[in-house]
């Protein structure tokens, strides 16, 4: 079990970038760990759910040195699955000397 120094401050995370797309869409992260991230957002008639809230759960399926894969399941207020997706991320080492550009 992770100690408190490994835990994310979700309230700080949810308010960190007020002009970013997740904040503008009303997305709130309710749980975050290395294995799983859970978030909710209001439905405004734009997907298979037409009202209420949807909850997204991203679960890590594979985490290698260069590739990570996640399954993402979106459910409505009644727990019905409205979407399933799979996300694959290529992990690259930082390029030596590739920090932010000099100003």
Sine and cosine of phi, psi and omega as CSV:
sin_phi,cos_phi,sin_psi,cos_psi,sin_omega,cos_omega
0.00,0.00,0.67,-0.74,-0.03,-1.00
-0.97,0.24,0.57,-0.82,0.07,-1.00
-0.99,0.11,0.08,-1.00,-0.11,-0.99
-0.89,0.45,-0.40,0.92,0.01,-1.00
-0.95,0.32,-0.33,0.94,0.03,-1.00
-1.00,0.00,-0.14,0.99,-0.07,-1.00
-1.00,0.10,0.64,-0.77,0.07,-1.00
-0.99,0.17,0.56,-0.83,0.13,-0.99
-1.00,0.06,0.99,-0.16,-0.11,-0.99
-0.90,0.43,-0.58,0.81,0.02,-1.00
-0.90,0.43,-0.63,0.78,0.04,-1.00
-0.92,0.38,-0.66,0.75,0.03,-1.00
-0.88,0.47,-0.70,0.72,-0.04,-1.00
-0.93,0.38,-0.41,0.91,-0.04,-1.00
-0.95,-0.31,0.06,1.00,-0.15,-0.99
-0.89,0.45,-0.65,0.76,-0.10,-1.00
-0.78,-0.62,0.99,0.12,-0.11,-0.99
-0.89,0.45,-0.35,0.94,0.01,-1.00
-0.99,-0.11,-0.02,1.00,-0.02,-1.00
-0.97,0.23,0.40,-0.91,-0.05,-1.00
-0.83,0.56,-0.72,0.70,0.00,-1.00
-0.84,0.54,-0.65,0.76,0.00,-1.00
-0.92,0.39,-0.67,0.74,0.00,-1.00
-0.91,0.41,-0.48,0.88,0.01,-1.00
-1.00,0.07,-0.08,1.00,0.02,-1.00
0.99,0.14,0.33,0.95,0.00,-1.00
-0.96,0.26,0.75,-0.66,0.07,-1.00
-0.83,-0.55,0.81,-0.58,0.08,-1.00
-0.99,0.16,0.82,-0.58,-0.03,-1.00
-0.95,-0.30,-0.28,0.96,0.02,-1.00
-0.43,-0.90,0.65,-0.76,0.04,-1.00
-0.50,-0.86,0.81,-0.58,0.09,-1.00
-0.54,-0.84,0.03,-1.00,0.02,-1.00
-0.91,0.41,-0.41,0.91,-0.06,-1.00
-0.99,-0.11,-0.40,0.92,-0.17,-0.99
-0.35,-0.94,0.60,-0.80,0.11,-0.99
-0.77,-0.63,0.72,-0.69,0.00,-1.00
-0.84,-0.55,0.71,-0.71,0.04,-1.00
-0.57,-0.82,0.37,-0.93,0.04,-1.00
-0.81,-0.58,0.38,-0.93,0.10,-0.99
-0.41,-0.91,0.49,-0.87,0.04,-1.00
-0.95,0.30,0.50,-0.87,0.06,-1.00
-0.99,-0.16,0.75,-0.66,0.00,-1.00
-0.87,-0.49,0.59,0.80,0.04,-1.00
0.97,0.23,0.38,0.93,-0.10,-1.00
-0.98,-0.22,-0.15,0.99,-0.04,-1.00
-0.71,-0.71,-0.26,-0.97,-0.02,-1.00
-0.86,0.52,-0.52,0.85,0.12,-0.99
-0.99,0.10,0.69,-0.73,-0.08,-1.00
-0.95,-0.31,-0.16,0.99,0.01,-1.00
-0.38,-0.92,0.25,-0.97,0.05,-1.00
1.00,0.05,-0.64,-0.77,-0.06,-1.00
-0.78,-0.63,0.47,-0.88,0.18,-0.98
-0.88,-0.48,0.47,-0.88,0.02,-1.00
-0.86,-0.52,0.76,-0.65,0.04,-1.00
-0.93,-0.35,0.72,-0.69,0.05,-1.00
-0.83,-0.55,0.90,-0.45,0.06,-1.00
-0.97,-0.23,0.88,-0.47,-0.04,-1.00
-0.91,-0.42,0.76,-0.65,0.01,-1.00
-0.95,0.32,0.81,-0.58,0.04,-1.00
-0.99,-0.15,-0.57,0.82,-0.04,-1.00
-0.52,-0.85,0.68,-0.74,0.08,-1.00
-0.66,-0.75,0.99,-0.11,0.06,-1.00
-0.98,-0.19,-0.18,-0.98,-0.01,-1.00
-0.96,0.28,-0.52,0.85,-0.06,-1.00
-0.85,-0.53,-0.10,1.00,-0.03,-1.00
-0.60,-0.80,0.71,-0.71,0.10,-1.00
-0.80,-0.60,0.66,-0.75,-0.02,-1.00
-0.80,-0.60,0.67,-0.74,-0.02,-1.00
-0.77,-0.63,0.60,-0.80,0.19,-0.98
-0.98,-0.19,0.72,-0.69,-0.01,-1.00
-0.87,-0.49,0.84,-0.54,0.01,-1.00
-0.88,-0.47,0.80,-0.60,0.04,-1.00
-0.95,-0.31,0.78,-0.63,0.04,-1.00
-0.81,-0.58,0.39,-0.92,0.02,-1.00
-1.00,-0.01,-0.10,-0.99,-0.02,-1.00
-0.86,0.51,-0.39,0.92,-0.04,-1.00
-0.99,-0.13,0.14,0.99,0.00,-1.00
0.98,0.18,0.15,0.99,0.01,-1.00
-0.99,0.14,0.73,-0.69,0.02,-1.00
-0.95,0.33,0.82,-0.57,0.03,-1.00
-0.93,-0.37,-0.22,0.97,-0.02,-1.00
-0.30,-0.95,0.60,-0.80,0.14,-0.99
-0.72,-0.69,0.69,-0.72,0.01,-1.00
-0.63,-0.78,0.35,-0.94,0.10,-0.99
-0.81,-0.58,0.72,-0.69,-0.03,-1.00
-0.87,-0.50,0.79,-0.61,0.08,-1.00
-0.91,-0.42,0.76,-0.65,-0.04,-1.00
-0.87,-0.49,0.80,-0.61,0.10,-0.99
-0.99,0.12,0.82,-0.57,-0.02,-1.00
-0.98,-0.21,0.82,-0.57,-0.02,-1.00
-0.85,-0.52,0.58,-0.81,0.10,-0.99
-0.93,0.37,0.48,-0.88,0.05,-1.00
-0.90,0.43,0.63,-0.77,0.05,-1.00
-0.96,0.28,0.79,-0.61,0.02,-1.00
-0.82,0.57,0.76,-0.65,0.01,-1.00
0.95,0.30,0.22,0.98,-0.07,-1.00
-1.00,-0.09,0.55,0.83,0.02,-1.00
-0.93,0.37,-0.16,-0.99,0.01,-1.00
-0.88,0.48,0.51,-0.86,-0.01,-1.00
-0.89,0.46,0.54,-0.84,0.03,-1.00
-0.95,0.32,0.61,-0.79,0.00,-1.00
-0.98,-0.19,0.00,0.00,0.00,0.00
